[in-house]
Amino acid sequence: MFLTLAQNVGLILAAALMQRFIRDRWPASSRRGQVMSGLLFGAAAVMAMSLAYTLQSGVIFDARTVVLSTGALIGGVLVGAVSGIIAIAYRVFIVGGVGTWVGVAVIVTAIAVGCVARYACRGRVAALRYWQLLALGLAVHVLGVLWFALLPVDYLNDIVLGLAPVYVPLLTVATLVMALILRELDAIRDYERSLLESRARVQYLFENAGVAIYDEDLTDLLKALSALRDSGVSDIRRYLAEWPDEIDHLASLIRVVQVNPAAVALFAVKSRTELLGSVHHFFSDDARRMFVDELEAFWTGQDAFQSEATFIRSDGSSVDAVIAMPIPQTPEAARHVPVSLLDMTSVRGKERELQRQKQRLEEVIWGTDAGTWEWNIVTGETVFNERWANIVGYTLEELSPTTIETWTRLAHPEDLERSNEALSRVFSRETTAYECDARMRHRNGEWVWVLDRGIVVEWDADGHPLRMSGTHIDITARKRAEGRAAHLAGLRDALLRCHAELLSADGEDDLFSRTAETLVKERHYALVWVGIPREDTRKRIEPVAAAGEAVRYMDGFEALWSDSPLGAGPAGQVVRSGQPLVIRDLAGEDAFMPWADRAALQGLRTMMVAPVARDDHERPAVLCLYSRSGDAFDDDEQALVLQFSRSLALAWRSLRLQEERLRAGGAGRPGRAVIDT
């Protein structure tokens, strides 16, 4: 009897493995898939009954309860119904005999227990523990033994003492094993389907990212570095300085496996095939130096590498790019390493132009059109030329009579203190010449910058200064250029850090929260909020995330995208038009009147609204940024904010697509947003 039941169990467990092929063809949630699973489990029950242990004619014992109960548990009511109909039909019309209706009762009981267990765990079979599955098997087979009391046999000797000690424990354990097998098959298939969907999403992002992305195979490079280490090389940078030809050799070991369209455009090639293979022929001298830094990152075991270099395009022109990549820690990881290149040519061009302007100003600093001054240190009398007065918006006549007090009255207090310190060093002969960048109050109320230079031209017999001469050069343009360069650099760095935050988002709420918090942190906006247009009767714009010192502005805030006054505001306009909007003066903007008082209370002066279009067929969300500065959101900042909003939209689209597929496919766990890696 034991061997017969054990063979019976082995047969149905083997047959149950066919469930893998059904899941490969049809999802578990589809009716066709459930019917096919029911047919499989019904067939397995038939096989069990065909090889059953026979106590007497019409009285058989087998493992049909194992496959029927676990089938109902894993597949649900439809699977249980289909398999039960097949099993009952076989038991009634093929096997028959005096035990027919007891056999039918056992079949129905097994299926019912499986369905009840599935309902109790709300379909989350994967969450059931081993003891719960054992309890399921025990319940099914104890109830079966109770049904056997209706058979025309000696219940005590044949069933309780003879069959039950083998039947109950063996088939209970078999139920556990089969449930685990079926559950694992479902989990494997769900994982494979999720993996395929994830690959499809990554490929979509790869193809549509605005950043150039390379998929590189660094296997040979890692082997070469390992060989150098084994040969006794301890300092890779020193080694490459002594053997510079090795740089090109190591670069030639990099194999580009795949590139996206943005990379094709970045390097001005005609097709992707021109970028596949080796990449070192795109290296400039600057890129070769960057590659040495990259090799050192590999050598020292860093986790990631980021730098900036100039590369040579196929047409001979140069392109400035920020390169970022993870450092593979295993040979397997080295086979596919994502490398992103962010085109910084335009930004760098502007910075270089600003640097050239600064240089030209410095070259003519002692040239003509300079303000001149002479100072009698003892009497305080001064002599200025006309240009000295013109720099601050006056004529010399308007400033006369001039003394040293004329200078101290116009100079900025902070700069005047630094000027006095510099003069003290000259008077004590610590330095030979005086120089100070100082602000002076212009006639129109603005501050202008001057480069104030001079030397002591006369000393008394005791070494005390008597008279100084010097010049004033208007360097306001240079100072603005320096501020502009710092502004551009700050915008660039903030954009890179904001992109990194998007990559870490775990869902839509986290994505929008990180967006608001990161922009406030990196760009010091007074307020950032993200709003999503709702298709309700009022056409509300619902804020889903907000951050900043002025976040109380959002208390009781309401905006619409309808044709009403509340829908005519900046957010509503952007939702309807899909175009960005900048307001330079919130207090003077008619469309902003419903919110003007609360903005004034928080000191908000300017704002920008950027569309975040997740789908071409939907109204865009809005990214709203507020500043307390009157000169915020210049052209460069607007361009970078719009670039960031497009990346945010791509990350949002990726997360929403993943959530929809996970809801449609059943089990799974949300992933993270991917933009440009």
PyMOL commands that set and color helices and strands:
alter all, ss='L'
color gray80, all
select helices_A, chain A and resi 2-16+19-25+31-50+64-75+77-95+100-120+125-127+130-150+155-208+219-230+236-242+245-252+261-266+272-274+280-282+285-299+331-334+345-363+386-391+396-399+404-410+413-427+476-503+508-523+551-554+565-567+570-577+586-588+590-601+635-665
alter helices_A, ss='H'
color red, helices_A
select strands_A, chain A and resi 53-56+59-61+212-217+255-259+304-312+318-326+337-343+371-376+382-384+433-441+447-459+465-474+527-533+541-547+581-583+606-612+621-627
alter strands_A, ss='S'
color yellow, strands_A
deselect
rebuild
show_as cartoon
